[in-house]
Amino acid sequence: MAHIIPGVVDLGSVLHLPEWINLTIALSLMVFGMGLITGRNGLIVLAGGMLSYYIITPVVKALGWIPADVQGSAISGYVYGTMTRPLGIGMLLGGSIAGLILSLPVIAVAMKSLAQASRVRDKNGNSEELPVYYLIGGAIFAFASLLITAYRLGGLFIKAERHLNRAWSAYADGYIREGDTYLESGYAQLRETSKLLKSKS
């Protein structure tokens, strides 16, 4: 398909925009198919990307919050890595925690109902429901397992992402050899993560 549909379209160059405005669109049938699946819900993701690259980045540059040694196409990557990405992660965590807090009354009612059901006995003295502490113990075990997994793998994923982002920035600036080095380092981290996952399975 590459000889029919270009893989990347650099609208920034066509519109003569500054280098730090990343208006490069990757044309992919896979991503287009994902849009067909997500439907209108994908529009909020598009809105977040546009806010990050085309509103926050120009405002940050206009306010002079970017170091003097960060120039050209590296500006958008710097703003993404140090500002908009942490902001997005905070919004994800904040929304998840807020949703959990708001659902606590419903969870409490469900736990109370399960506890009452486990006390009901038939004529033989048997209960059709497992004791509620089985559910509590399973929830604690699942939380501890996820916490340990995130602690073990989180650092590897962060290192891999950092190397791959540096490779992309190097390629964008024309430093092919440096980009190859960062790319290989990123793939090495991903291979290490994959081996660790296979050893745990």
Beta strands, then each sheet from edge to edge (+ up, - down):
strand 1: 8-10
strand 2: 24-26
sheet 1: 1+ 2-
end
